[in-house]
Amino acid sequence: MNALVAIFPSKYRGFWVFDDPAVGLVQEPFVAGADVILDRLTAAIPDAGKGSACCFSLHRFPGTRRA
């Protein structure tokens, strides 16, 4: 079984940010290179900075393998 988490990053004043109402985060900036990763992942998506969906899990997705 997989436990997925979804966040919805967007850009605010040039920075990638996200909200997490469950823990009181509003426009929390991405750090430690996550902003660079988001820039690369969304490079071909028009207006991605206006809002995108990002799903992730603490566990590997079914059918994937380690790199």
PDB file of N, CA, C and O in Angstrom:
ATOM      1  N   MET A   1       0.847  -1.187   0.000  1.00  0.00           N
ATOM      2  CA  MET A   1       0.000   0.000   0.000  1.00  0.00           C
ATOM      3  C   MET A   1       0.884   1.238   0.000  1.00  0.00           C
ATOM      4  O   MET A   1       1.940   1.264   0.633  1.00  0.00           O
ATOM      5  N   ASN A   2       0.448   2.242  -0.703  1.00  0.00           N
ATOM      6  CA  ASN A   2       1.219   3.468  -0.825  1.00  0.00           C
ATOM      7  C   ASN A   2       0.466   4.622  -0.173  1.00  0.00           C
ATOM      8  O   ASN A   2      -0.745   4.745  -0.361  1.00  0.00           O
ATOM      9  N   ALA A   3       1.141   5.453   0.573  1.00  0.00           N
ATOM     10  CA  ALA A   3       0.538   6.638   1.165  1.00  0.00           C
ATOM     11  C   ALA A   3       1.047   7.850   0.401  1.00  0.00           C
ATOM     12  O   ALA A   3       2.188   8.273   0.585  1.00  0.00           O
ATOM     13  N   LEU A   4       0.204   8.405  -0.451  1.00  0.00           N
ATOM     14  CA  LEU A   4       0.609   9.552  -1.257  1.00  0.00           C
ATOM     15  C   LEU A   4       0.323  10.855  -0.536  1.00  0.00           C
ATOM     16  O   LEU A   4      -0.647  10.980   0.212  1.00  0.00           O
ATOM     17  N   VAL A   5       1.183  11.807  -0.780  1.00  0.00           N
ATOM     18  CA  VAL A   5       1.022  13.159  -0.260  1.00  0.00           C
ATOM     19  C   VAL A   5       1.003  14.077  -1.468  1.00  0.00           C
ATOM     20  O   VAL A   5       1.784  13.895  -2.402  1.00  0.00           O
ATOM     21  N   ALA A   6       0.121  15.057  -1.455  1.00  0.00           N
ATOM     22  CA  ALA A   6       0.063  16.021  -2.556  1.00  0.00           C
ATOM     23  C   ALA A   6       0.240  17.423  -2.001  1.00  0.00           C
ATOM     24  O   ALA A   6      -0.354  17.789  -0.986  1.00  0.00           O
ATOM     25  N   ILE A   7       1.060  18.192  -2.680  1.00  0.00           N
ATOM     26  CA  ILE A   7       1.185  19.612  -2.390  1.00  0.00           C
ATOM     27  C   ILE A   7       0.999  20.352  -3.703  1.00  0.00           C
ATOM     28  O   ILE A   7       1.065  19.752  -4.776  1.00  0.00           O
ATOM     29  N   PHE A   8       0.771  21.633  -3.620  1.00  0.00           N
ATOM     30  CA  PHE A   8       0.484  22.426  -4.803  1.00  0.00           C
ATOM     31  C   PHE A   8       1.404  23.644  -4.834  1.00  0.00           C
ATOM     32  O   PHE A   8       1.011  24.742  -4.443  1.00  0.00           O
ATOM     33  N   PRO A   9       2.645  23.432  -5.309  1.00  0.00           N
ATOM     34  CA  PRO A   9       3.608  24.535  -5.343  1.00  0.00           C
ATOM     35  C   PRO A   9       3.217  25.593  -6.363  1.00  0.00           C
ATOM     36  O   PRO A   9       2.600  25.307  -7.389  1.00  0.00           O
ATOM     37  N   SER A  10       3.594  26.814  -6.046  1.00  0.00           N
ATOM     38  CA  SER A  10       3.420  27.938  -6.955  1.00  0.00           C
ATOM     39  C   SER A  10       4.567  28.910  -6.693  1.00  0.00           C
ATOM     40  O   SER A  10       5.328  28.753  -5.738  1.00  0.00           O
ATOM     41  N   LYS A  11       4.674  29.903  -7.548  1.00  0.00           N
ATOM     42  CA  LYS A  11       5.726  30.898  -7.343  1.00  0.00           C
ATOM     43  C   LYS A  11       5.135  32.164  -6.729  1.00  0.00           C
ATOM     44  O   LYS A  11       4.075  32.643  -7.132  1.00  0.00           O
ATOM     45  N   TYR A  12       5.849  32.682  -5.753  1.00  0.00           N
ATOM     46  CA  TYR A  12       5.475  33.931  -5.095  1.00  0.00           C
ATOM     47  C   TYR A  12       6.719  34.800  -5.030  1.00  0.00           C
ATOM     48  O   TYR A  12       7.706  34.447  -4.385  1.00  0.00           O
ATOM     49  N   ARG A  13       6.660  35.934  -5.701  1.00  0.00           N
ATOM     50  CA  ARG A  13       7.804  36.861  -5.764  1.00  0.00           C
ATOM     51  C   ARG A  13       9.081  36.170  -6.235  1.00  0.00           C
ATOM     52  O   ARG A  13      10.174  36.463  -5.751  1.00  0.00           O
ATOM     53  N   GLY A  14       8.925  35.254  -7.182  1.00  0.00           N
ATOM     54  CA  GLY A  14      10.077  34.571  -7.765  1.00  0.00           C
ATOM     55  C   GLY A  14      10.541  33.328  -7.032  1.00  0.00           C
ATOM     56  O   GLY A  14      11.489  32.677  -7.470  1.00  0.00           O
ATOM     57  N   PHE A  15       9.892  32.982  -5.921  1.00  0.00           N
ATOM     58  CA  PHE A  15      10.275  31.810  -5.137  1.00  0.00           C
ATOM     59  C   PHE A  15       9.194  30.746  -5.213  1.00  0.00           C
ATOM     60  O   PHE A  15       8.005  31.065  -5.197  1.00  0.00           O
ATOM     61  N   TRP A  16       9.598  29.483  -5.297  1.00  0.00           N
ATOM     62  CA  TRP A  16       8.642  28.387  -5.210  1.00  0.00           C
ATOM     63  C   TRP A  16       8.209  28.257  -3.757  1.00  0.00           C
ATOM     64  O   TRP A  16       9.046  28.195  -2.856  1.00  0.00           O
ATOM     65  N   VAL A  17       6.890  28.215  -3.530  1.00  0.00           N
ATOM     66  CA  VAL A  17       6.330  28.116  -2.186  1.00  0.00           C
ATOM     67  C   VAL A  17       5.183  27.102  -2.186  1.00  0.00           C
ATOM     68  O   VAL A  17       4.700  26.697  -3.243  1.00  0.00           O
ATOM     69  N   PHE A  18       4.759  26.702  -0.997  1.00  0.00           N
ATOM     70  CA  PHE A  18       3.598  25.821  -0.861  1.00  0.00           C
ATOM     71  C   PHE A  18       2.895  26.108   0.455  1.00  0.00           C
ATOM     72  O   PHE A  18       3.482  26.669   1.380  1.00  0.00           O
ATOM     73  N   ASP A  19       1.647  25.721   0.524  1.00  0.00           N
ATOM     74  CA  ASP A  19       0.855  25.834   1.750  1.00  0.00           C
ATOM     75  C   ASP A  19       0.605  24.433   2.298  1.00  0.00           C
ATOM     76  O   ASP A  19       0.464  23.477   1.535  1.00  0.00           O
ATOM     77  N   ASP A  20       0.553  24.315   3.607  1.00  0.00           N
ATOM     78  CA  ASP A  20       0.132  23.071   4.256  1.00  0.00           C
ATOM     79  C   ASP A  20      -0.712  23.450   5.466  1.00  0.00           C
ATOM     80  O   ASP A  20      -0.199  23.602   6.574  1.00  0.00           O
ATOM     81  N   PRO A  21      -2.016  23.599   5.238  1.00  0.00           N
ATOM     82  CA  PRO A  21      -2.900  24.025   6.325  1.00  0.00           C
ATOM     83  C   PRO A  21      -2.873  23.096   7.536  1.00  0.00           C
ATOM     84  O   PRO A  21      -3.138  23.538   8.654  1.00  0.00           O
ATOM     85  N   ALA A  22      -2.559  21.822   7.332  1.00  0.00           N
ATOM     86  CA  ALA A  22      -2.540  20.861   8.436  1.00  0.00           C
ATOM     87  C   ALA A  22      -1.531  21.240   9.513  1.00  0.00           C
ATOM     88  O   ALA A  22      -1.713  20.908  10.684  1.00  0.00           O
ATOM     89  N   VAL A  23      -0.468  21.934   9.115  1.00  0.00           N
ATOM     90  CA  VAL A  23       0.557  22.332  10.084  1.00  0.00           C
ATOM     91  C   VAL A  23       0.768  23.846  10.113  1.00  0.00           C
ATOM     92  O   VAL A  23       1.745  24.330  10.685  1.00  0.00           O
ATOM     93  N   GLY A  24      -0.145  24.584   9.500  1.00  0.00           N
ATOM     94  CA  GLY A  24      -0.103  26.041   9.572  1.00  0.00           C
ATOM     95  C   GLY A  24       0.905  26.722   8.668  1.00  0.00           C
ATOM     96  O   GLY A  24       1.295  27.859   8.937  1.00  0.00           O
ATOM     97  N   LEU A  25       1.340  26.063   7.603  1.00  0.00           N
ATOM     98  CA  LEU A  25       2.302  26.683   6.692  1.00  0.00           C
ATOM     99  C   LEU A  25       1.576  27.437   5.587  1.00  0.00           C
ATOM    100  O   LEU A  25       0.656  26.913   4.960  1.00  0.00           O
ATOM    101  N   VAL A  26       1.999  28.663   5.361  1.00  0.00           N
ATOM    102  CA  VAL A  26       1.452  29.490   4.289  1.00  0.00           C
ATOM    103  C   VAL A  26       2.618  30.085   3.525  1.00  0.00           C
ATOM    104  O   VAL A  26       3.480  30.740   4.111  1.00  0.00           O
ATOM    105  N   GLN A  27       2.651  29.861   2.226  1.00  0.00           N
ATOM    106  CA  GLN A  27       3.722  30.339   1.349  1.00  0.00           C
ATOM    107  C   GLN A  27       5.101  29.977   1.902  1.00  0.00           C
ATOM    108  O   GLN A  27       6.005  30.810   1.957  1.00  0.00           O
ATOM    109  N   GLU A  28       5.236  28.723   2.307  1.00  0.00           N
ATOM    110  CA  GLU A  28       6.509  28.212   2.820  1.00  0.00           C
ATOM    111  C   GLU A  28       7.454  28.001   1.638  1.00  0.00           C
ATOM    112  O   GLU A  28       7.108  27.287   0.697  1.00  0.00           O
ATOM    113  N   PRO A  29       8.638  28.607   1.671  1.00  0.00           N
ATOM    114  CA  PRO A  29       9.555  28.456   0.539  1.00  0.00           C
ATOM    115  C   PRO A  29      10.239  27.089   0.517  1.00  0.00           C
ATOM    116  O   PRO A  29      10.508  26.491   1.559  1.00  0.00           O
ATOM    117  N   PHE A  30      10.509  26.619  -0.690  1.00  0.00           N
ATOM    118  CA  PHE A  30      11.305  25.407  -0.873  1.00  0.00           C
ATOM    119  C   PHE A  30      12.776  25.782  -0.716  1.00  0.00           C
ATOM    120  O   PHE A  30      13.191  26.861  -1.140  1.00  0.00           O
ATOM    121  N   VAL A  31      13.559  24.906  -0.114  1.00  0.00           N
ATOM    122  CA  VAL A  31      14.980  25.174   0.135  1.00  0.00           C
ATOM    123  C   VAL A  31      15.816  23.978  -0.283  1.00  0.00           C
ATOM    124  O   VAL A  31      15.288  22.962  -0.738  1.00  0.00           O
ATOM    125  N   ALA A  32      17.118  24.109  -0.126  1.00  0.00           N
ATOM    126  CA  ALA A  32      18.087  23.029  -0.333  1.00  0.00           C
ATOM    127  C   ALA A  32      18.030  22.423  -1.728  1.00  0.00           C
ATOM    128  O   ALA A  32      18.226  21.219  -1.894  1.00  0.00           O
ATOM    129  N   GLY A  33      17.764  23.251  -2.725  1.00  0.00           N
ATOM    130  CA  GLY A  33      17.772  22.781  -4.101  1.00  0.00           C
ATOM    131  C   GLY A  33      16.429  22.308  -4.620  1.00  0.00           C
ATOM    132  O   GLY A  33      16.296  22.040  -5.814  1.00  0.00           O
ATOM    133  N   ALA A  34      15.426  22.199  -3.753  1.00  0.00           N
ATOM    134  CA  ALA A  34      14.100  21.777  -4.213  1.00  0.00           C
ATOM    135  C   ALA A  34      13.527  22.780  -5.204  1.00  0.00           C
ATOM    136  O   ALA A  34      12.793  22.402  -6.117  1.00  0.00           O
ATOM    137  N   ASP A  35      13.855  24.046  -5.031  1.00  0.00           N
ATOM    138  CA  ASP A  35      13.387  25.069  -5.970  1.00  0.00           C
ATOM    139  C   ASP A  35      13.998  24.861  -7.354  1.00  0.00           C
ATOM    140  O   ASP A  35      13.329  25.065  -8.367  1.00  0.00           O
ATOM    141  N   VAL A  36      15.252  24.461  -7.397  1.00  0.00           N
ATOM    142  CA  VAL A  36      15.917  24.185  -8.675  1.00  0.00           C
ATOM    143  C   VAL A  36      15.279  22.967  -9.340  1.00  0.00           C
ATOM    144  O   VAL A  36      15.063  22.960 -10.552  1.00  0.00           O
ATOM    145  N   ILE A  37      14.982  21.947  -8.553  1.00  0.00           N
ATOM    146  CA  ILE A  37      14.322  20.754  -9.086  1.00  0.00           C
ATOM    147  C   ILE A  37      12.966  21.123  -9.675  1.00  0.00           C
ATOM    148  O   ILE A  37      12.621  20.673 -10.768  1.00  0.00           O
ATOM    149  N   LEU A  38      12.192  21.943  -8.955  1.00  0.00           N
ATOM    150  CA  LEU A  38      10.889  22.363  -9.462  1.00  0.00           C
ATOM    151  C   LEU A  38      11.027  23.162 -10.755  1.00  0.00           C
ATOM    152  O   LEU A  38      10.225  22.996 -11.674  1.00  0.00           O
ATOM    153  N   ASP A  39      12.032  24.020 -10.832  1.00  0.00           N
ATOM    154  CA  ASP A  39      12.265  24.765 -12.076  1.00  0.00           C
ATOM    155  C   ASP A  39      12.509  23.812 -13.240  1.00  0.00           C
ATOM    156  O   ASP A  39      11.974  24.014 -14.330  1.00  0.00           O
ATOM    157  N   ARG A  40      13.304  22.788 -13.019  1.00  0.00           N
ATOM    158  CA  ARG A  40      13.616  21.830 -14.089  1.00  0.00           C
ATOM    159  C   ARG A  40      12.408  20.965 -14.444  1.00  0.00           C
ATOM    160  O   ARG A  40      12.147  20.708 -15.619  1.00  0.00           O
ATOM    161  N   LEU A  41      11.679  20.522 -13.434  1.00  0.00           N
ATOM    162  CA  LEU A  41      10.518  19.677 -13.684  1.00  0.00           C
ATOM    163  C   LEU A  41       9.414  20.402 -14.449  1.00  0.00           C
ATOM    164  O   LEU A  41       8.675  19.790 -15.220  1.00  0.00           O
ATOM    165  N   THR A  42       9.313  21.695 -14.231  1.00  0.00           N
ATOM    166  CA  THR A  42       8.220  22.457 -14.832  1.00  0.00           C
ATOM    167  C   THR A  42       8.652  23.312 -16.012  1.00  0.00           C
ATOM    168  O   THR A  42       7.859  24.111 -16.511  1.00  0.00           O
ATOM    169  N   ALA A  43       9.882  23.164 -16.466  1.00  0.00           N
ATOM    170  CA  ALA A  43      10.416  24.018 -17.535  1.00  0.00           C
ATOM    171  C   ALA A  43       9.550  24.000 -18.792  1.00  0.00           C
ATOM    172  O   ALA A  43       9.433  25.022 -19.467  1.00  0.00           O
ATOM    173  N   ALA A  44       8.947  22.872 -19.114  1.00  0.00           N
ATOM    174  CA  ALA A  44       8.152  22.761 -20.345  1.00  0.00           C
ATOM    175  C   ALA A  44       6.649  22.933 -20.093  1.00  0.00           C
ATOM    176  O   ALA A  44       5.843  22.716 -20.998  1.00  0.00           O
ATOM    177  N   ILE A  45       6.273  23.318 -18.887  1.00  0.00           N
ATOM    178  CA  ILE A  45       4.855  23.481 -18.546  1.00  0.00           C
ATOM    179  C   ILE A  45       4.536  24.976 -18.482  1.00  0.00           C
ATOM    180  O   ILE A  45       5.003  25.673 -17.582  1.00  0.00           O
ATOM    181  N   PRO A  46       3.751  25.460 -19.422  1.00  0.00           N
ATOM    182  CA  PRO A  46       3.405  26.890 -19.415  1.00  0.00           C
ATOM    183  C   PRO A  46       2.681  27.292 -18.123  1.00  0.00           C
ATOM    184  O   PRO A  46       1.778  26.595 -17.662  1.00  0.00           O
ATOM    185  N   ASP A  47       3.083  28.396 -17.564  1.00  0.00           N
ATOM    186  CA  ASP A  47       2.456  28.964 -16.359  1.00  0.00           C
ATOM    187  C   ASP A  47       2.468  28.034 -15.148  1.00  0.00           C
ATOM    188  O   ASP A  47       1.593  28.138 -14.288  1.00  0.00           O
ATOM    189  N   ALA A  48       3.432  27.136 -15.065  1.00  0.00           N
ATOM    190  CA  ALA A  48       3.507  26.221 -13.921  1.00  0.00           C
ATOM    191  C   ALA A  48       3.650  26.983 -12.608  1.00  0.00           C
ATOM    192  O   ALA A  48       3.184  26.526 -11.564  1.00  0.00           O
ATOM    193  N   GLY A  49       4.288  28.133 -12.664  1.00  0.00           N
ATOM    194  CA  GLY A  49       4.478  28.933 -11.460  1.00  0.00           C
ATOM    195  C   GLY A  49       3.186  29.478 -10.879  1.00  0.00           C
ATOM    196  O   GLY A  49       3.159  29.935  -9.737  1.00  0.00           O
ATOM    197  N   LYS A  50       2.108  29.431 -11.664  1.00  0.00           N
ATOM    198  CA  LYS A  50       0.810  29.886 -11.157  1.00  0.00           C
ATOM    199  C   LYS A  50       0.128  28.807 -10.330  1.00  0.00           C
ATOM    200  O   LYS A  50      -0.886  29.060  -9.680  1.00  0.00           O
ATOM    201  N   GLY A  51       0.690  27.599 -10.357  1.00  0.00           N
ATOM    202  CA  GLY A  51       0.149  26.513  -9.558  1.00  0.00           C
ATOM    203  C   GLY A  51       0.315  25.190 -10.270  1.00  0.00           C
ATOM    204  O   GLY A  51      -0.026  25.062 -11.446  1.00  0.00           O
ATOM    205  N   SER A  52       0.835  24.215  -9.566  1.00  0.00           N
ATOM    206  CA  SER A  52       1.072  22.880 -10.088  1.00  0.00           C
ATOM    207  C   SER A  52       0.756  21.879  -8.987  1.00  0.00           C
ATOM    208  O   SER A  52       0.647  22.244  -7.816  1.00  0.00           O
ATOM    209  N   ALA A  53       0.613  20.633  -9.362  1.00  0.00           N
ATOM    210  CA  ALA A  53       0.413  19.580  -8.376  1.00  0.00           C
ATOM    211  C   ALA A  53       1.677  18.733  -8.301  1.00  0.00           C
ATOM    212  O   ALA A  53       2.304  18.452  -9.322  1.00  0.00           O
ATOM    213  N   CYS A  54       2.046  18.331  -7.098  1.00  0.00           N
ATOM    214  CA  CYS A  54       3.228  17.506  -6.885  1.00  0.00           C
ATOM    215  C   CYS A  54       2.857  16.398  -5.905  1.00  0.00           C
ATOM    216  O   CYS A  54       2.529  16.655  -4.747  1.00  0.00           O
ATOM    217  N   CYS A  55       2.914  15.162  -6.393  1.00  0.00           N
ATOM    218  CA  CYS A  55       2.599  14.003  -5.544  1.00  0.00           C
ATOM    219  C   CYS A  55       3.878  13.271  -5.191  1.00  0.00           C
ATOM    220  O   CYS A  55       4.753  13.093  -6.037  1.00  0.00           O
ATOM    221  N   PHE A  56       3.986  12.848  -3.949  1.00  0.00           N
ATOM    222  CA  PHE A  56       5.154  12.095  -3.524  1.00  0.00           C
ATOM    223  C   PHE A  56       4.763  11.143  -2.405  1.00  0.00           C
ATOM    224  O   PHE A  56       3.649  11.194  -1.884  1.00  0.00           O
ATOM    225  N   SER A  57       5.689  10.285  -2.050  1.00  0.00           N
ATOM    226  CA  SER A  57       5.445   9.284  -1.026  1.00  0.00           C
ATOM    227  C   SER A  57       6.737   8.997  -0.271  1.00  0.00           C
ATOM    228  O   SER A  57       7.833   9.189  -0.797  1.00  0.00           O
ATOM    229  N   LEU A  58       6.597   8.541   0.945  1.00  0.00           N
ATOM    230  CA  LEU A  58       7.765   8.102   1.709  1.00  0.00           C
ATOM    231  C   LEU A  58       8.258   6.747   1.223  1.00  0.00           C
ATOM    232  O   LEU A  58       9.385   6.347   1.516  1.00  0.00           O
ATOM    233  N   HIS A  59       7.407   6.041   0.478  1.00  0.00           N
ATOM    234  CA  HIS A  59       7.722   4.713  -0.036  1.00  0.00           C
ATOM    235  C   HIS A  59       7.821   4.768  -1.549  1.00  0.00           C
ATOM    236  O   HIS A  59       7.274   5.674  -2.177  1.00  0.00           O
ATOM    237  N   ARG A  60       8.513   3.809  -2.135  1.00  0.00           N
ATOM    238  CA  ARG A  60       8.605   3.753  -3.591  1.00  0.00           C
ATOM    239  C   ARG A  60       7.225   3.536  -4.203  1.00  0.00           C
ATOM    240  O   ARG A  60       6.380   2.837  -3.644  1.00  0.00           O
ATOM    241  N   PHE A  61       7.020   4.151  -5.360  1.00  0.00           N
ATOM    242  CA  PHE A  61       5.770   3.936  -6.079  1.00  0.00           C
ATOM    243  C   PHE A  61       5.766   2.511  -6.620  1.00  0.00           C
ATOM    244  O   PHE A  61       6.810   1.999  -7.025  1.00  0.00           O
ATOM    245  N   PRO A  62       4.598   1.865  -6.630  1.00  0.00           N
ATOM    246  CA  PRO A  62       4.533   0.491  -7.162  1.00  0.00           C
ATOM    247  C   PRO A  62       5.083   0.415  -8.590  1.00  0.00           C
ATOM    248  O   PRO A  62       4.790   1.270  -9.426  1.00  0.00           O
ATOM    249  N   GLY A  63       5.869  -0.602  -8.850  1.00  0.00           N
ATOM    250  CA  GLY A  63       6.413  -0.806 -10.189  1.00  0.00           C
ATOM    251  C   GLY A  63       7.703  -0.061 -10.479  1.00  0.00           C
ATOM    252  O   GLY A  63       8.232  -0.168 -11.585  1.00  0.00           O
ATOM    253  N   THR A  64       8.223   0.687  -9.520  1.00  0.00           N
ATOM    254  CA  THR A  64       9.483   1.402  -9.747  1.00  0.00           C
ATOM    255  C   THR A  64      10.651   0.598  -9.194  1.00  0.00           C
ATOM    256  O   THR A  64      10.469  -0.340  -8.419  1.00  0.00           O
ATOM    257  N   ARG A  65      11.828   0.978  -9.602  1.00  0.00           N
ATOM    258  CA  ARG A  65      13.034   0.311  -9.104  1.00  0.00           C
ATOM    259  C   ARG A  65      14.041   1.366  -8.710  1.00  0.00           C
ATOM    260  O   ARG A  65      13.936   2.524  -9.114  1.00  0.00           O
ATOM    261  N   ARG A  66      15.001   0.968  -7.932  1.00  0.00           N
ATOM    262  CA  ARG A  66      16.052   1.909  -7.507  1.00  0.00           C
ATOM    263  C   ARG A  66      16.944   2.235  -8.682  1.00  0.00           C
ATOM    264  O   ARG A  66      17.183   1.397  -9.552  1.00  0.00           O
ATOM    265  N   ALA A  67      17.434   3.460  -8.700  1.00  0.00           N
ATOM    266  CA  ALA A  67      18.340   3.889  -9.780  1.00  0.00           C
ATOM    267  C   ALA A  67      19.743   3.401  -9.522  1.00  0.00           C
ATOM    268  O   ALA A  67      20.644   3.662 -10.320  1.00  0.00           O
TER     269      ALA A  67
END
